Amino acid sequence: MKRNNIEKGTIKKAVLAFGLVLALTGCGKADSAYQDAMDLASAGKYEKALPYFEKAIKANDEQMDYYIGYGMSLNHLGRFKEAKKTLTKVVQDTDNKISKENNKQLYYGIAVAEYGLGNYKSVVEYCDKALEITYFDDMNNDILYTQALAANYLNDTKKAEADYKKIIQSDKKDTDAYMGLANVYLSTKDYDQAIEVYQEALEADKTAYEVSFALYSVYEEKGQTDAAKEVLDGLIGISSKKAENLLVIGRAYYYEGNSKKAQEYYSMSYDANCKESLYYLGILQKEAKEYDKAVKTFEKYIKEKKQDLTVDVYNRLASVYVEQGEYEKAQQALDKGVSYGSTDASQMLKKNQVLLYERQKKRTEAKKAAKEYMKLYPNDTGMQKELRFITLK
């Protein structure tokens, strides 16, 4: 399984799964509006779906499906506070099958919202509540995955490890679970264990190319250059010319240091309709100091990918604006990235906000941003020192 997250690798796929289940219910005026809402949500048109959910709820405010679909769409849009409020108020106290099924979805939806808000202890608590309910078991791996992500932020490596292992035990091809488990080991500097996990993942699915790139990085970190080169050679030698595979080959050339070949394959990938290649092309252009081109490429990527994008693009775009001396535009890019809630890029986005404020000599804003950052990432010793430095100025 490969999840698409609020940023790749977290929760979007799981959220959409609710829609696929709930869209099968009902008839009448309220259910007609609900079905229209679910059709739009399933097509990724969450903003347009909201008025139809609201119409359905207004026509029948006792139907839990309507609230769940509405809350999940709000989560997709990064409107986590609204999602949490919507879903929390309809949790049911009764102890029957239907209530339990509804509550499992509600608890998980609340966990998703709490994750987006950075309330990781609450994420774990609500995931536990959802997992205690023995209905809709096909949701369990997504719940475990979200719980493991939250456990990582809480530095609870044992819980994260256990959650990822449970997922792998039930689905030997869940790439994200392998990656998550390996990251747990990497966080404790257990490189050999991480390599073993990556190798197990590739045995289960040879086309798990993200795993190959991760394995390459670990070999590089350990100074095992021959093993690292072997991984890249294998990726460059992919025979399939699918758009996504062309992007993989381009990335392998990039790591090999062949920028010309990387750009060639990125362009071919985009021409074959893989929009993700724009993100990597923009990185190349930035490194070549082609800043105007990089800005246009990143902006094009954001426009074409919309909600389903790699949120780190806002870090990349901000770094280009900084090179151009466009600090206001850089701040706007970082703020936009942060608005997506908790994603794989959140920590770097928030850290860059602090550094950018400092660069502009905005001490008050830098101090406030640094304090907020430390609440979310208390173990970042570098930012601890930075906050002390800002405070002493």
Contacts in CASP RR format, 6 or more apart in sequence:
PFRMAT RR
TARGET T0000
AUTHOR 0000-0000-0000
METHOD contacts of the structure
MODEL  1
MKRNNIEKGTIKKAVLAFGLVLALTGCGKADSAYQDAMDLASAGKYEKAL
PYFEKAIKANDEQMDYYIGYGMSLNHLGRFKEAKKTLTKVVQDTDNKISK
ENNKQLYYGIAVAEYGLGNYKSVVEYCDKALEITYFDDMNNDILYTQALA
ANYLNDTKKAEADYKKIIQSDKKDTDAYMGLANVYLSTKDYDQAIEVYQE
ALEADKTAYEVSFALYSVYEEKGQTDAAKEVLDGLIGISSKKAENLLVIG
RAYYYEGNSKKAQEYYSMSYDANCKESLYYLGILQKEAKEYDKAVKTFEK
YIKEKKQDLTVDVYNRLASVYVEQGEYEKAQQALDKGVSYGSTDASQMLK
KNQVLLYERQKKRTEAKKAAKEYMKLYPNDTGMQKELRFITLK
1 141 0 8 1.000
1 171 0 8 1.000
1 173 0 8 1.000
1 174 0 8 1.000
1 175 0 8 1.000
1 176 0 8 1.000
1 177 0 8 1.000
2 175 0 8 1.000
2 176 0 8 1.000
3 9 0 8 1.000
3 10 0 8 1.000
3 11 0 8 1.000
3 12 0 8 1.000
3 13 0 8 1.000
3 14 0 8 1.000
3 142 0 8 1.000
3 145 0 8 1.000
3 176 0 8 1.000
4 12 0 8 1.000
4 13 0 8 1.000
4 308 0 8 1.000
5 11 0 8 1.000
5 12 0 8 1.000
5 13 0 8 1.000
5 343 0 8 1.000
5 344 0 8 1.000
6 12 0 8 1.000
6 78 0 8 1.000
6 115 0 8 1.000
6 116 0 8 1.000
6 311 0 8 1.000
6 340 0 8 1.000
6 341 0 8 1.000
6 342 0 8 1.000
6 343 0 8 1.000
7 310 0 8 1.000
7 311 0 8 1.000
7 312 0 8 1.000
7 340 0 8 1.000
7 343 0 8 1.000
7 344 0 8 1.000
7 345 0 8 1.000
7 346 0 8 1.000
8 310 0 8 1.000
8 344 0 8 1.000
9 176 0 8 1.000
9 344 0 8 1.000
10 115 0 8 1.000
10 145 0 8 1.000
10 146 0 8 1.000
10 149 0 8 1.000
10 342 0 8 1.000
10 343 0 8 1.000
10 344 0 8 1.000
11 75 0 8 1.000
11 112 0 8 1.000
11 115 0 8 1.000
11 142 0 8 1.000
11 145 0 8 1.000
11 146 0 8 1.000
12 76 0 8 1.000
12 308 0 8 1.000
13 142 0 8 1.000
14 108 0 8 1.000
14 112 0 8 1.000
14 139 0 8 1.000
14 142 0 8 1.000
14 143 0 8 1.000
14 145 0 8 1.000
14 146 0 8 1.000
15 72 0 8 1.000
15 75 0 8 1.000
15 76 0 8 1.000
15 109 0 8 1.000
15 112 0 8 1.000
16 41 0 8 1.000
16 42 0 8 1.000
16 44 0 8 1.000
16 72 0 8 1.000
16 76 0 8 1.000
17 138 0 8 1.000
17 139 0 8 1.000
17 142 0 8 1.000
18 68 0 8 1.000
18 69 0 8 1.000
18 72 0 8 1.000
18 105 0 8 1.000
18 109 0 8 1.000
19 38 0 8 1.000
19 41 0 8 1.000
19 42 0 8 1.000
19 69 0 8 1.000
19 72 0 8 1.000
20 42 0 8 1.000
21 136 0 8 1.000
22 38 0 8 1.000
22 65 0 8 1.000
22 68 0 8 1.000
22 69 0 8 1.000
23 35 0 8 1.000
23 38 0 8 1.000
23 39 0 8 1.000
23 42 0 8 1.000
25 31 0 8 1.000
25 34 0 8 1.000
25 65 0 8 1.000
26 34 0 8 1.000
26 35 0 8 1.000
29 59 0 8 1.000
30 55 0 8 1.000
30 56 0 8 1.000
30 59 0 8 1.000
30 60 0 8 1.000
30 63 0 8 1.000
30 66 0 8 1.000
31 56 0 8 1.000
31 60 0 8 1.000
31 63 0 8 1.000
33 52 0 8 1.000
33 53 0 8 1.000
33 55 0 8 1.000
33 56 0 8 1.000
33 59 0 8 1.000
34 52 0 8 1.000
34 53 0 8 1.000
34 56 0 8 1.000
34 63 0 8 1.000
34 65 0 8 1.000
34 66 0 8 1.000
36 49 0 8 1.000
36 52 0 8 1.000
37 49 0 8 1.000
37 50 0 8 1.000
37 52 0 8 1.000
37 53 0 8 1.000
37 55 0 8 1.000
37 56 0 8 1.000
37 69 0 8 1.000
37 70 0 8 1.000
37 73 0 8 1.000
38 49 0 8 1.000
38 69 0 8 1.000
40 46 0 8 1.000
40 48 0 8 1.000
40 49 0 8 1.000
40 52 0 8 1.000
41 49 0 8 1.000
41 69 0 8 1.000
41 72 0 8 1.000
41 73 0 8 1.000
41 76 0 8 1.000
44 76 0 8 1.000
44 307 0 8 1.000
46 73 0 8 1.000
46 74 0 8 1.000
46 76 0 8 1.000
46 77 0 8 1.000
46 307 0 8 1.000
47 77 0 8 1.000
49 73 0 8 1.000
50 70 0 8 1.000
50 73 0 8 1.000
50 74 0 8 1.000
53 66 0 8 1.000
53 69 0 8 1.000
53 70 0 8 1.000
53 71 0 8 1.000
53 73 0 8 1.000
54 70 0 8 1.000
56 63 0 8 1.000
56 66 0 8 1.000
57 63 0 8 1.000
57 66 0 8 1.000
57 67 0 8 1.000
57 70 0 8 1.000
60 66 0 8 1.000
64 90 0 8 1.000
64 92 0 8 1.000
64 102 0 8 1.000
64 106 0 8 1.000
65 102 0 8 1.000
67 86 0 8 1.000
67 87 0 8 1.000
67 90 0 8 1.000
67 106 0 8 1.000
68 87 0 8 1.000
68 102 0 8 1.000
68 105 0 8 1.000
68 106 0 8 1.000
68 109 0 8 1.000
70 86 0 8 1.000
71 82 0 8 1.000
71 83 0 8 1.000
71 86 0 8 1.000
71 87 0 8 1.000
71 109 0 8 1.000
71 113 0 8 1.000
72 83 0 8 1.000
72 109 0 8 1.000
72 112 0 8 1.000
74 80 0 8 1.000
74 82 0 8 1.000
74 83 0 8 1.000
74 86 0 8 1.000
74 113 0 8 1.000
75 83 0 8 1.000
75 109 0 8 1.000
75 112 0 8 1.000
75 113 0 8 1.000
75 116 0 8 1.000
76 307 0 8 1.000
77 307 0 8 1.000
78 116 0 8 1.000
78 339 0 8 1.000
78 340 0 8 1.000
78 341 0 8 1.000
80 112 0 8 1.000
80 113 0 8 1.000
80 114 0 8 1.000
80 116 0 8 1.000
80 117 0 8 1.000
80 341 0 8 1.000
81 113 0 8 1.000
81 117 0 8 1.000
83 109 0 8 1.000
83 110 0 8 1.000
83 112 0 8 1.000
83 113 0 8 1.000
84 110 0 8 1.000
84 113 0 8 1.000
84 114 0 8 1.000
84 117 0 8 1.000
87 106 0 8 1.000
87 109 0 8 1.000
87 110 0 8 1.000
87 113 0 8 1.000
88 106 0 8 1.000
88 110 0 8 1.000
90 102 0 8 1.000
90 106 0 8 1.000
91 103 0 8 1.000
91 106 0 8 1.000
91 107 0 8 1.000
91 110 0 8 1.000
92 99 0 8 1.000
92 102 0 8 1.000
92 103 0 8 1.000
92 106 0 8 1.000
93 99 0 8 1.000
97 135 0 8 1.000
100 133 0 8 1.000
100 135 0 8 1.000
101 133 0 8 1.000
101 135 0 8 1.000
101 136 0 8 1.000
103 129 0 8 1.000
103 130 0 8 1.000
103 133 0 8 1.000
104 130 0 8 1.000
104 133 0 8 1.000
104 135 0 8 1.000
104 136 0 8 1.000
104 139 0 8 1.000
105 130 0 8 1.000
105 136 0 8 1.000
105 139 0 8 1.000
107 126 0 8 1.000
107 127 0 8 1.000
107 129 0 8 1.000
107 130 0 8 1.000
107 133 0 8 1.000
108 126 0 8 1.000
108 127 0 8 1.000
108 130 0 8 1.000
108 139 0 8 1.000
108 142 0 8 1.000
108 143 0 8 1.000
108 146 0 8 1.000
109 126 0 8 1.000
110 122 0 8 1.000
110 126 0 8 1.000
111 122 0 8 1.000
111 123 0 8 1.000
111 126 0 8 1.000
111 127 0 8 1.000
111 130 0 8 1.000
111 143 0 8 1.000
111 146 0 8 1.000
111 147 0 8 1.000
111 150 0 8 1.000
112 146 0 8 1.000
114 120 0 8 1.000
114 122 0 8 1.000
114 123 0 8 1.000
114 126 0 8 1.000
115 123 0 8 1.000
115 146 0 8 1.000
115 149 0 8 1.000
115 150 0 8 1.000
115 342 0 8 1.000
116 341 0 8 1.000
116 342 0 8 1.000
117 341 0 8 1.000
117 342 0 8 1.000
118 153 0 8 1.000
118 341 0 8 1.000
118 342 0 8 1.000
118 376 0 8 1.000
120 150 0 8 1.000
120 151 0 8 1.000
120 153 0 8 1.000
120 154 0 8 1.000
121 150 0 8 1.000
121 154 0 8 1.000
123 146 0 8 1.000
123 147 0 8 1.000
123 149 0 8 1.000
123 150 0 8 1.000
124 147 0 8 1.000
124 150 0 8 1.000
124 151 0 8 1.000
124 154 0 8 1.000
124 156 0 8 1.000
124 159 0 8 1.000
127 143 0 8 1.000
127 144 0 8 1.000
127 146 0 8 1.000
127 147 0 8 1.000
127 150 0 8 1.000
128 147 0 8 1.000
130 139 0 8 1.000
130 143 0 8 1.000
131 140 0 8 1.000
131 143 0 8 1.000
131 144 0 8 1.000
131 147 0 8 1.000
140 170 0 8 1.000
141 166 0 8 1.000
141 167 0 8 1.000
141 170 0 8 1.000
141 171 0 8 1.000
141 174 0 8 1.000
141 177 0 8 1.000
144 163 0 8 1.000
144 164 0 8 1.000
144 166 0 8 1.000
144 167 0 8 1.000
145 163 0 8 1.000
145 164 0 8 1.000
145 167 0 8 1.000
145 176 0 8 1.000
145 177 0 8 1.000
147 159 0 8 1.000
147 163 0 8 1.000
148 159 0 8 1.000
148 160 0 8 1.000
148 163 0 8 1.000
148 164 0 8 1.000
148 167 0 8 1.000
148 180 0 8 1.000
149 160 0 8 1.000
151 157 0 8 1.000
151 159 0 8 1.000
151 160 0 8 1.000
151 163 0 8 1.000
152 160 0 8 1.000
152 180 0 8 1.000
152 183 0 8 1.000
152 184 0 8 1.000
152 187 0 8 1.000
153 376 0 8 1.000
153 377 0 8 1.000
155 379 0 8 1.000
157 184 0 8 1.000
157 187 0 8 1.000
157 188 0 8 1.000
160 180 0 8 1.000
160 184 0 8 1.000
161 181 0 8 1.000
161 184 0 8 1.000
164 177 0 8 1.000
164 178 0 8 1.000
164 180 0 8 1.000
164 181 0 8 1.000
164 184 0 8 1.000
165 181 0 8 1.000
167 174 0 8 1.000
167 177 0 8 1.000
168 174 0 8 1.000
168 177 0 8 1.000
168 178 0 8 1.000
168 181 0 8 1.000
171 177 0 8 1.000
172 204 0 8 1.000
173 204 0 8 1.000
173 205 0 8 1.000
175 201 0 8 1.000
175 205 0 8 1.000
175 208 0 8 1.000
175 210 0 8 1.000
175 211 0 8 1.000
178 197 0 8 1.000
178 198 0 8 1.000
178 200 0 8 1.000
178 201 0 8 1.000
178 204 0 8 1.000
178 208 0 8 1.000
178 211 0 8 1.000
179 201 0 8 1.000
179 210 0 8 1.000
179 211 0 8 1.000
179 214 0 8 1.000
181 197 0 8 1.000
182 193 0 8 1.000
182 194 0 8 1.000
182 197 0 8 1.000
182 198 0 8 1.000
182 201 0 8 1.000
182 214 0 8 1.000
183 194 0 8 1.000
185 191 0 8 1.000
185 193 0 8 1.000
185 194 0 8 1.000
185 197 0 8 1.000
186 194 0 8 1.000
186 218 0 8 1.000
191 218 0 8 1.000
191 221 0 8 1.000
191 222 0 8 1.000
194 218 0 8 1.000
195 215 0 8 1.000
195 218 0 8 1.000
195 219 0 8 1.000
198 211 0 8 1.000
198 214 0 8 1.000
198 215 0 8 1.000
198 218 0 8 1.000
199 215 0 8 1.000
201 208 0 8 1.000
201 211 0 8 1.000
202 208 0 8 1.000
202 211 0 8 1.000
202 212 0 8 1.000
202 215 0 8 1.000
205 211 0 8 1.000
209 235 0 8 1.000
209 245 0 8 1.000
209 248 0 8 1.000
212 231 0 8 1.000
212 234 0 8 1.000
212 235 0 8 1.000
213 235 0 8 1.000
213 251 0 8 1.000
213 255 0 8 1.000
215 231 0 8 1.000
216 228 0 8 1.000
216 231 0 8 1.000
216 232 0 8 1.000
216 255 0 8 1.000
219 225 0 8 1.000
219 227 0 8 1.000
219 228 0 8 1.000
219 231 0 8 1.000
220 228 0 8 1.000
232 252 0 8 1.000
232 255 0 8 1.000
232 256 0 8 1.000
234 252 0 8 1.000
235 248 0 8 1.000
235 249 0 8 1.000
235 251 0 8 1.000
235 252 0 8 1.000
236 249 0 8 1.000
236 252 0 8 1.000
236 253 0 8 1.000
236 256 0 8 1.000
237 249 0 8 1.000
238 245 0 8 1.000
238 248 0 8 1.000
238 249 0 8 1.000
241 272 0 8 1.000
242 272 0 8 1.000
243 269 0 8 1.000
243 270 0 8 1.000
243 272 0 8 1.000
243 273 0 8 1.000
243 274 0 8 1.000
243 277 0 8 1.000
244 269 0 8 1.000
244 274 0 8 1.000
244 276 0 8 1.000
246 265 0 8 1.000
246 268 0 8 1.000
246 269 0 8 1.000
246 272 0 8 1.000
246 274 0 8 1.000
246 277 0 8 1.000
247 265 0 8 1.000
247 266 0 8 1.000
247 269 0 8 1.000
247 274 0 8 1.000
247 276 0 8 1.000
247 277 0 8 1.000
247 280 0 8 1.000
249 265 0 8 1.000
250 261 0 8 1.000
250 262 0 8 1.000
250 264 0 8 1.000
250 265 0 8 1.000
250 266 0 8 1.000
250 269 0 8 1.000
250 280 0 8 1.000
251 262 0 8 1.000
251 280 0 8 1.000
253 259 0 8 1.000
253 261 0 8 1.000
253 262 0 8 1.000
253 265 0 8 1.000
254 262 0 8 1.000
254 280 0 8 1.000
254 284 0 8 1.000
259 284 0 8 1.000
259 287 0 8 1.000
259 288 0 8 1.000
262 280 0 8 1.000
262 284 0 8 1.000
263 281 0 8 1.000
263 284 0 8 1.000
266 277 0 8 1.000
266 280 0 8 1.000
266 281 0 8 1.000
266 284 0 8 1.000
267 277 0 8 1.000
267 281 0 8 1.000
269 276 0 8 1.000
269 277 0 8 1.000
270 277 0 8 1.000
270 278 0 8 1.000
270 281 0 8 1.000
275 301 0 8 1.000
275 304 0 8 1.000
275 305 0 8 1.000
276 301 0 8 1.000
276 305 0 8 1.000
276 310 0 8 1.000
278 297 0 8 1.000
278 298 0 8 1.000
278 300 0 8 1.000
278 301 0 8 1.000
278 304 0 8 1.000
278 305 0 8 1.000
279 298 0 8 1.000
279 301 0 8 1.000
279 309 0 8 1.000
279 310 0 8 1.000
279 313 0 8 1.000
279 316 0 8 1.000
281 297 0 8 1.000
282 293 0 8 1.000
282 294 0 8 1.000
282 297 0 8 1.000
282 298 0 8 1.000
282 301 0 8 1.000
282 316 0 8 1.000
283 294 0 8 1.000
283 316 0 8 1.000
285 291 0 8 1.000
285 293 0 8 1.000
285 294 0 8 1.000
285 297 0 8 1.000
286 294 0 8 1.000
286 316 0 8 1.000
286 319 0 8 1.000
286 320 0 8 1.000
286 323 0 8 1.000
289 323 0 8 1.000
291 320 0 8 1.000
291 323 0 8 1.000
291 324 0 8 1.000
294 316 0 8 1.000
294 320 0 8 1.000
295 317 0 8 1.000
295 320 0 8 1.000
295 321 0 8 1.000
295 324 0 8 1.000
298 313 0 8 1.000
298 316 0 8 1.000
298 317 0 8 1.000
298 320 0 8 1.000
299 317 0 8 1.000
301 309 0 8 1.000
301 313 0 8 1.000
302 309 0 8 1.000
302 313 0 8 1.000
302 317 0 8 1.000
310 345 0 8 1.000
311 337 0 8 1.000
311 340 0 8 1.000
311 343 0 8 1.000
311 344 0 8 1.000
311 345 0 8 1.000
311 346 0 8 1.000
311 349 0 8 1.000
312 344 0 8 1.000
312 345 0 8 1.000
312 348 0 8 1.000
314 333 0 8 1.000
314 334 0 8 1.000
314 336 0 8 1.000
314 337 0 8 1.000
314 345 0 8 1.000
314 349 0 8 1.000
315 333 0 8 1.000
315 334 0 8 1.000
315 337 0 8 1.000
315 345 0 8 1.000
315 348 0 8 1.000
315 349 0 8 1.000
315 352 0 8 1.000
317 330 0 8 1.000
317 333 0 8 1.000
318 330 0 8 1.000
318 331 0 8 1.000
318 333 0 8 1.000
318 334 0 8 1.000
318 352 0 8 1.000
318 356 0 8 1.000
319 330 0 8 1.000
319 352 0 8 1.000
321 327 0 8 1.000
321 329 0 8 1.000
321 330 0 8 1.000
321 333 0 8 1.000
322 330 0 8 1.000
322 356 0 8 1.000
322 359 0 8 1.000
327 356 0 8 1.000
327 359 0 8 1.000
327 360 0 8 1.000
330 356 0 8 1.000
331 353 0 8 1.000
331 356 0 8 1.000
334 349 0 8 1.000
334 352 0 8 1.000
334 353 0 8 1.000
334 356 0 8 1.000
335 353 0 8 1.000
337 343 0 8 1.000
337 345 0 8 1.000
337 349 0 8 1.000
338 346 0 8 1.000
338 349 0 8 1.000
338 350 0 8 1.000
338 353 0 8 1.000
340 346 0 8 1.000
346 376 0 8 1.000
347 376 0 8 1.000
347 377 0 8 1.000
347 380 0 8 1.000
350 369 0 8 1.000
350 372 0 8 1.000
350 373 0 8 1.000
350 376 0 8 1.000
350 377 0 8 1.000
351 373 0 8 1.000
351 380 0 8 1.000
351 383 0 8 1.000
353 369 0 8 1.000
353 373 0 8 1.000
354 366 0 8 1.000
354 369 0 8 1.000
354 370 0 8 1.000
354 373 0 8 1.000
354 383 0 8 1.000
354 386 0 8 1.000
354 390 0 8 1.000
357 363 0 8 1.000
357 365 0 8 1.000
357 366 0 8 1.000
357 369 0 8 1.000
358 366 0 8 1.000
358 386 0 8 1.000
358 390 0 8 1.000
363 390 0 8 1.000
363 393 0 8 1.000
366 390 0 8 1.000
367 387 0 8 1.000
367 390 0 8 1.000
367 391 0 8 1.000
370 383 0 8 1.000
370 386 0 8 1.000
370 387 0 8 1.000
370 390 0 8 1.000
371 387 0 8 1.000
373 380 0 8 1.000
373 383 0 8 1.000
374 380 0 8 1.000
374 383 0 8 1.000
374 384 0 8 1.000
374 387 0 8 1.000
377 383 0 8 1.000
END
